[in-house]
Amino acid sequence: MMTDNNTDKVPPSIAIVGGGIAGTTSAIHFSELGYNVTILEKGPSLVNGPPICHLHAGGNLYRDISQEQCLTLLKQSIETIRLFPHSLNIRPTIIAVPHSDGGNPNDLLPRLNVIQESYRALIEKDENNRVLGSPDDYFKLYDKKQLQALALRSQPESPTTLDEWCIPFAKHSNLETLKFPVVIVQEYGLSVFRLSATAQLSLEKQPNCKVLTNSQLLSVDKVEPTIKSSSELKIGELGKWKLNYLDDEKALRSFQVDYLINASGFETGVVDDFIGSQQQRLVEFKAAYITKWEQCAEEWPEVIFHGPRGTPQGMAQLTPYADGVFQLHGMTEGITLFKDGLVSSSSDSSQPKLPTRLLKKITSGWTEEQLKERTEAAISHMSQFIPTFSDALVGGKPLFGAQQIPGSDPSLRAAGVSFSGDNYARLEVVKASSTLEAAQKIAMHWFKLPIRSDIETAHPKTMSLNLTNVEKKAVQLTQERDYPAALAIVTGEVR
């Protein structure tokens, strides 16, 4: 549905620079709305960036963010599930506070109660928001005695209750290292490969969307309108954007569009520099590590052991996939974080400059020595809390990339979109769950389209996808990108 004041028969055209989760979500949204979309991605396929693995349905991993950000992440996560249902791994997350951390686990409880009631209210407003299970089961607390009792039980083949999901944690964790209570919360996992598969399969169904992969943007020029009075301008006459790029055969190409969306992720500042829009932002390089735990015979929840960021006791995160494959984060400079890995823009450029050695990892990959050293460090970090995990081995190359953070606050997690001029927008999402809301805000700002709550009805081609085809495509993507197929296979509860 086009805006009422668009009298042209040809829908406005939109270019999206960047084919990560933010750019592809906008491409899906505007294609489904009937706009002509071109998405420009320098890589070989879509959604091939930082290690997305977690939904953040309430932001409970982050003690340092505000309650307001947590509630925003909850709402955004629910919308993400509704748009990308086939990307979910439905299993809860355990949050534990070790003695090595200065925090008190009881400090989490007031915020958890607020998030739980917010989830309940969202369901009362729209039953389609019931995607995280019953609000009564949003979280549960366990003391040491309860976990010791669970450790004596055998987990059923397909766990469904929070108690059943807790059993492997209770069995394998060193409870003496922890403060109590331990919290289990209905924050689910995301498969970045099934997100990628969903995006690619959806856009293939959109005849009004052109996907240009292996295409490197060289410059952006503003083509001014012939009509000078703003009161006379109609949509599409605000001045066009001319994008110059190298195509997949390294030939120089260009095209013009009415609107430009900058979804370049950690390179958002490059496009800002092209058009002369100075912005303050941070960029942070991060990595997660793929391990194989052959001795694992149970269905694990995700597990977070809190710890002070950037110290040797930094947070440890265990993300389960199929076939005993686990992804690890360790928020220390020797594991997930990197020396000089958080950089800021300058007065000369909106694009923060990562050190050459980190850019080389993005462009050229990792050496076997780097891969082995950091993965083994991640395994050792996790083993201080789950001793039997010391048997895990390197399971593949790291998932890595750089994350942009608008402004100057490195703790920011809930962010969306900003505008410069009449027809330029930049997507500044920090978490994958923010992408649909950001696209909707662009549609409202540019075309006066109201934000619709009927996500399923508004995206019929995307909703027509089925899980079997999405998983098959996702497995194909793991092969193309040289990762274990387990990262694409559906795990957890099946609904």
N, C-alpha and C positions, 0 to 999 in steps of 0.2 A: 504494500500500500504506500503510494507516494504522498508527499505532503501536498496540501490543497493549493498552495500558491505556486506550484510547479506546473506551468501551462505547456511546457515542452512535451512532445510525445516521446522523445528519447530520454530515458532516465539519466540522471546525473552519473558521472563516472568517478570512481574512487580508486586511487592507487594506495596499496598498503606495502610499505617497505619493511620486510622482515617476516619470515614464515615460522616463527616460534609459536607458542601457545597463544600469546596475545594477538599476533597478526592473523593466525588462522581462525581464531574465534570471531574476530571482526569480519573476516572474509565470509565465514559461514553466515553470520548474522545479516550482513548487508546483502549477500547473495539471496538469502531466503526472503528478504524484503523486496527484491526485484531490482536492486541497483546493479550497474555494470562495474564489476570489480576486477582489478588486476593486482595480483600479489607477487612481489619480487623477492626472491630468496636466493642468497648466494650459495647455499649448500645444496646437496643433491636431493634432499627431501624435506618435508615439513616437520616441525616440532622435533628438532634435533639439537637441544641446547642443554641448560643446566639440569642437574639430577632431580627432576620432579619425582617425588615418591609418596607424598603425604598430603592429605586433604586439608588439614588445619581447620577442622570444623569446630571452631571455638578458640583456636590459638593457644591451647594449653601447653604446647611445648615451650612457649616463650613467657617466662615470668616477668620480663622487663617491659612488655608492651602494655598499653592501657586497656582497661576493661572495654572502652569504646571500640578499640581495634579488634578485640576478641569477638564482640557482638557483630561487628561488620564482617569479620572472617566467617562467622557462623552462617549468616545470611548468604554471603557470596558462595560458600561451600555448598550449601543446599541447591543454589541455582546451578552450580557447576555439575553436581550429580544429575540434575534433571536434564541438562543439555548433553552430558557425556556419560550416560549410565553404564555403558559397556567398559569404561576405563577403571571401574572400581574393583578393588580387592576388599571384600567386606569382612573385616576383622577389627577388633578393638585395639586400643593402645594403652599400655600400662605406663604410668608415670611414677618413678621412684626417686626419692631423695636420699643419697648416700650420706654416711657420716662425714665423708670428705668434703661435703658441700655445706656451706654455712646456712642454708635455708631451712625453713620449718615446713614440713608437708601440710600442716594444718592451714598455712597461709593460702593454699590453693582453694580451700573449700568455699569461702564466700563468693568468689568469682565463679566457681563451678555451679553453685546454686543459681546465680543470676543467669548464666548461660543456659542452664536447664530450663528455667522458666521462660526465657526468651524463645527457646526451641518449642516449648509447649504453645506459646502464643502464636508462633508462626504456623503451627499446625492448625490451630483454631481458626486462623485467618484463611488458610488454604490447605486442604487435606493432602494435596500433591507435595507439600513440604515434608511429609512424614517419610523421610529417606534415611534417617539415622536410627531406625528402630523406634521403640516406644520412648517417649520423653521420660517415663519413669525409670528407664534403664540407661539413661544418658551417661551416668557414672555410678560407680560403686566403690566403697572403701574396704580395705582388708587390713586387719592387724596381723601381727606375727603368728599368733596362734591359729588364726584361720588359714593362713598360707601353709603352715606346717601340716594342717589337716588335709588341705588340697594336695599336697605333695605325696600323700599316701594313695591317692586315687589314680586310676588309669583314664586317660583322655579318650572319649569316643572317637570313632573315625571322622565324624563330621560334627565338630563342636558347635553348639548354638547358644548356650547360656554364657554369661560372663564368668561364672565359676569354671565352666569347662575350658574356656579360653585361658584361664589363669593357671591351669595345671602345669604345663611345661615350665612356666616362669617359676612357680613355687618349687618345682622339683630341682631345677638346675641353678637357680640364683643362690648366691651366698647371702642368706638373710641377715647374717651377722653384720654385713657391711651397710645395712639400710636403716633409715629412720622410718617410723610408722605414723599414720597409715600409708599404705600404698594405694594409689588410685588407678582404676581402670575406667576408660572413657571411650565413648563411641566415636572416635576419630578413625576414619578408614584410610586405606592405602589407595594410591593412584598408580597405574601403570603408564609410564611415559610413552611406551610403545603402543599401547592401545589408544591413548590420546592421539598419538600421531596417526595411527591407522584410521581412527574415526574422522579426523580432520581431512585426510586425503580421500577417503571414500565418500565423504559428504560433498566435498568440493568437486569431485568427479561427476556428481549428479547435477551440478549447477551449470547450465549452459551459458549463463551470464557472468561466470567467473573464469578468468584466465590465470593459470598458475605458471609462473616463470621461475623454474629452479636453475641452479648453476648460473645465476645471473648476478653480476656485480654492479651495483650502482656506482656511477662515476661522478655525477653532479645533478643538481636540481636547479632549474631556472624558473622564475616567475614570468609568465606571459600576461601582461596587463590587459584589462578589458578595453574595448574601444569606447564604451560608454563610460563617462567619467563621474556622473552624478550617482551617488549611492542610492538615492531614492528611485532611480530608474532601473536599477539592477534587478534582474530575476536570478533565481538559482541557476547556477551554471555560467553566469556572467560576472562572477566575482573576480575574474582573472584565473587563468589556468596554470597548472604546473606542468613543466616539461621535464621528464626524467630521462637522463642519458645513462645507458648501461652497456656492459659487455654481455652478450648472450652466451649460451652454453657452448658455442663454437668460437668464442672470443671475437665475435663481430660486433662493431659499434652499432647500437640501436637506440631509438628514442620513441617516446609516446607522450601524449598530453592527456591530462585528466582535469576534472573540475575540483576534486578534493584530494588531499594528501594526508594519509595516516602514517605516522612514524612509529613503527613497532619493531625497532631495530635492537631491542634488548640492551645489552651492555654497550652497544655502539649507537645508541640513540643520539648521543652528542654529535656524531659525525653528520647526521642529517640536519640537526640544528645548526651546525656550522655552515652547511651548504646554503641554508636559507637565511642565515644571519640572525638567528634567534638565540641569544645568550641565555643559558640556563645553568643553575647550580645542581650538581648531582654527584653521587658516589658510585663507584663500581667495586664489586668484591668478587675475587676469584675463589671458587670453592670446588671441592671434589668429594665424591663418595666412592666407596670401594666394594667390589663384588667378591664375595667369598662363598666357598662351598663347604658345608658342614655335613660330611657323609654320615655321621653318627645320628643325625637328627631324624627322628621317626614320628614327630608330632607336629600338629598345626600350631604355630606360634602366633601370638599377637605381636604387634609392634611394641617395642620396649624403649623407653626413654629414661636414662639415668641422668638426672640434673647435675650440673656442675658449672663453676665459674668459667665463662667463655674466655678462650685465649690462654688459659693456664694449663699445666699438665693434668689438672683434674677436670678439664672441660667436659661438657655434656657428651654422653655416649648414646648413640641411637642405633637400634637393631631393627631393620625392616625386612620382614619375611616375604619370600616369593615361593614359587613351586620348587619341588625336587631338592630341598635342602640348600637352596641358594638364598643368601642374605646380603643385603646392602648395609654398609656400615658408615656412619658419620662419627667423628670424634672431634669436638670443637677445641682442638689444640693446634698450635702452629706446625706440629709434625704430622698431622693427619688431614683434617678437612680444611683448616685455615693455612694460610701461607704468609711468610714474612713479606711485608710490603704488598700484601694482596688486597688491601682496602685503600683505594686511591680516590682523590677528589678532582673535580674539574677546576680549571684555572681561569684567570681573567682573560687569557688568550684564546681559550677553547672550551666549549661545553662538553668535550669528550675527555673524561679522565684517562690518564695514560698508565696502563699496567706495565710493570717491568717486562723487558724483552723476554726474559726466561719464562714468564707465565704466558705471554702471548704465543710463544713458541709451542707451549703445550697445547694451546687451542688450535693452532694452525698445523702443527706437525706431529702431535701426539706425544706419548711418554716413552722413555727408555724402559727396558725390562728391569733395570736396576731400580729406577724410581718407582715403578709399579710395585715391585716386590717389597721394597723398603717401607712404603707408606701403607700398603695393605696389611703387612705383618704388624706394623705399629697399631693399626686399627683393631686387629684381632687381639693383640695384647691388651689394648685399652679396654675392650669389652670383657676380656677374660678376668679382670679384677672383680667383676660383679657376677659373671657367669663362668665359673672356672672351666667347665667342660668345653666351652667354646674355644679353648686353646688348641683343640684338635682341628679347627677349621683351616682351610687352605685358600690360597689365591684362586679366585673363581673366574677371573676375566679382567679386562682392562677397566680402569675407573670410569665412572660417569662424572663428567666435570664440565665446567663452564663458568662464565662470569655473570653476575647478577647486578642489575642497576637498582639504585635506590634514589628516588628524587629527593632533592634538598640536601640536608647535612646531618640527618639523624640516622645512624646506622641501625638503630633498633626498629625503624619503621617497617611494618609488614603489610598493612592494609593501605593500598594506594591504587590509583586508577588512571585518570586521564587529565590532561591539561591542554589548553588551546592557545594559539598565537595567530592573530589575524582572523579573517572570516572563514578560511577553508584549509587550515592546517591544524592537525591534532597530533599529540604524542601520547602513546600508551606507555604508562609508567608503572606497570604492575610489578610488584615484588613477588607475589604468590600467584600460582596458576588459578586459584579460585576467584581472583578479582577480574578475570578477563571478560566475562559476559556483561557484568555490570558496566564495565568501561565502554564496551561497544554500544550498549544501550544509551549511555550518557552522550556519546557522540551523535547517535541518531536523534536524540532529543534536542541537542544543542544546534545541530545543523539543519535538521529537517522537521523540527517541532513534533516528532513522533513520541507519543507517551510511552513510558516504560511499561511493558506488558508483563503481567504475572503469569499468563498462560504460555509458558515457555515451550511446552510440547506442541501446541497448536501453531505457534509462531515459527517453528522450525520443522516442517513436515518431512523434508527430504532427509534431514539428519536423523529424525526419529524413525525413519523407515529402515535404518540399518539394523542388522541382527548380530548378535554376539558371536556366532560362529564365524561369520565373514570378517568381523573386526579382529577376532583372535588370530585367524589365519593370516590376515594382512600384517598384523603385529609381529607374528613369528617370522614372516618374510623380512620385516624390517630389522629384526635382531640379527638375522643372517647377513643382511647387507651391511650392517654397522659393526659386525663382529662382536656381538654380545651373546650370552646364553639365552636360549629360547625361553628359559624359566621366567625371565623378566617380562615376557608377553603373555604367559599362560594365566588363566583365571585361577585365583586361589581364594580361600575363605568361604563364607556362606554363599549359596546360590539362591537367588530370589526369582 
